[in-house]
Amino acid sequence: MSKALLKFVRVSPNKARLIAREVQGMNAELALASLEFMPNKAAGIISKVIASAVANGDFEPEEVVITSCRVDKAAVMKRWRPRARGTASRILKPTAHILVEVAEPTNEEQTTKKGA
């Protein structure tokens, strides 16, 4: 099993979790191919983290399965925007930590692959 962690990436955790749920349990090669055609910003970021996790374990993408793809909330950058009558509105710019774990599939996972 190998893993990759990307910290403080400038994407909303809620939006990134939608993509992370889609690829969890998939073959890494199939996940990378499907993420390439998704229009979301988080899809490109998660794709790079999956590729990094595969490379960290010296695997090929076709021989591993994504066992865990987790998106955690990180620090929130706080900015402000001027508004009427000299007041200010708050702008919250969320960041996220993305953790991907890949492992070679067991016999049960090979028979019931997600997306196959």
C-alpha positions as CSV (number, residue, x, y, z in Angstrom):
1,M,0.0,0.0,0.0
2,S,1.2,3.5,-0.8
3,K,-0.3,6.9,-0.2
4,A,0.1,10.5,-1.2
5,L,-1.0,13.6,0.7
6,L,-1.6,17.1,-0.8
7,K,-2.0,19.8,1.9
8,F,-3.5,23.3,1.8
9,V,-4.8,23.0,-1.8
10,R,-7.0,25.9,-2.8
11,V,-10.3,24.1,-3.5
12,S,-13.4,23.7,-1.4
13,P,-13.5,20.4,0.5
14,N,-17.2,19.9,-0.2
15,K,-16.7,20.2,-4.0
16,A,-13.6,18.0,-3.8
17,R,-15.4,15.3,-1.8
18,L,-17.9,14.8,-4.7
19,I,-15.1,13.9,-7.0
20,A,-13.3,11.8,-4.3
21,R,-16.4,9.6,-3.8
22,E,-16.6,8.9,-7.5
23,V,-13.1,7.4,-7.7
24,Q,-12.9,5.5,-4.5
25,G,-12.7,1.8,-5.1
26,M,-11.8,2.2,-8.8
27,N,-8.8,0.9,-10.6
28,A,-6.2,3.7,-10.7
29,E,-6.0,3.6,-14.5
30,L,-9.7,3.9,-14.9
31,A,-9.9,6.6,-12.3
32,L,-7.2,8.7,-14.1
33,A,-9.0,8.3,-17.4
34,S,-12.4,9.4,-16.1
35,L,-10.9,12.3,-14.1
36,E,-9.3,13.6,-17.3
37,F,-12.7,14.4,-18.8
38,M,-14.4,15.9,-15.7
39,P,-14.7,19.7,-15.9
40,N,-14.2,20.3,-12.2
41,K,-11.1,22.0,-10.8
42,A,-10.9,19.3,-8.1
43,A,-10.8,16.5,-10.7
44,G,-7.4,17.7,-12.0
45,I,-6.0,18.0,-8.5
46,I,-7.2,14.6,-7.4
47,S,-5.8,13.1,-10.6
48,K,-2.3,14.4,-9.8
49,V,-2.5,13.0,-6.2
50,I,-3.6,9.6,-7.5
51,A,-0.7,9.6,-9.9
52,S,1.7,10.5,-7.1
53,A,0.4,7.7,-4.8
54,V,0.9,5.2,-7.7
55,A,4.4,6.5,-8.3
56,N,5.2,6.4,-4.5
57,G,4.6,2.7,-4.4
58,D,6.5,2.0,-7.7
59,F,3.3,0.5,-9.2
60,E,1.8,0.8,-12.6
61,P,-1.7,2.4,-12.7
62,E,-3.4,-0.7,-14.1
63,E,-2.3,-2.9,-11.3
64,V,-3.6,-1.0,-8.3
65,V,-7.0,0.0,-6.8
66,I,-7.8,3.2,-4.9
67,T,-8.6,2.0,-1.4
68,S,-9.1,5.4,0.1
69,C,-9.6,8.9,-1.2
70,R,-10.2,11.3,1.6
71,V,-10.7,15.1,1.5
72,D,-10.3,16.9,4.8
73,K,-11.0,20.6,5.7
74,A,-7.9,22.7,6.1
75,A,-7.4,26.4,7.1
76,V,-9.8,29.0,5.7
77,M,-8.3,32.2,4.3
78,K,-10.3,35.2,5.4
79,R,-10.5,38.2,3.1
80,W,-12.8,41.2,2.9
81,R,-14.7,43.1,0.2
82,P,-15.7,46.8,0.6
83,R,-19.5,47.3,0.7
84,A,-21.9,50.2,1.0
85,R,-21.6,52.9,3.7
86,G,-18.0,52.1,4.6
87,T,-18.8,48.5,5.8
88,A,-17.1,45.3,4.7
89,S,-18.2,41.8,3.8
90,R,-16.3,38.7,4.6
91,I,-15.0,36.4,1.9
92,L,-14.0,32.9,3.0
93,K,-11.6,31.0,0.8
94,P,-11.5,27.4,1.9
95,T,-8.5,25.0,1.5
96,A,-8.4,21.2,1.7
97,H,-6.1,18.3,2.5
98,I,-6.4,15.4,0.0
99,L,-5.2,11.9,1.0
100,V,-5.1,9.0,-1.5
101,E,-4.2,5.5,-0.7
102,V,-3.7,2.8,-3.3
103,A,-3.0,-0.9,-2.9
104,E,-2.9,-4.1,-5.0
105,P,-6.4,-5.6,-5.2
106,T,-7.3,-8.7,-3.3
107,N,-9.3,-11.6,-4.9
108,E,-12.6,-10.2,-3.7
109,E,-11.9,-6.8,-5.2
110,Q,-10.9,-8.2,-8.5
111,T,-14.3,-9.9,-9.0
112,T,-16.4,-6.9,-7.9
113,K,-14.6,-3.9,-9.5
114,K,-16.4,-0.6,-9.3
115,G,-16.9,0.9,-12.8
116,A,-16.2,-2.3,-14.7
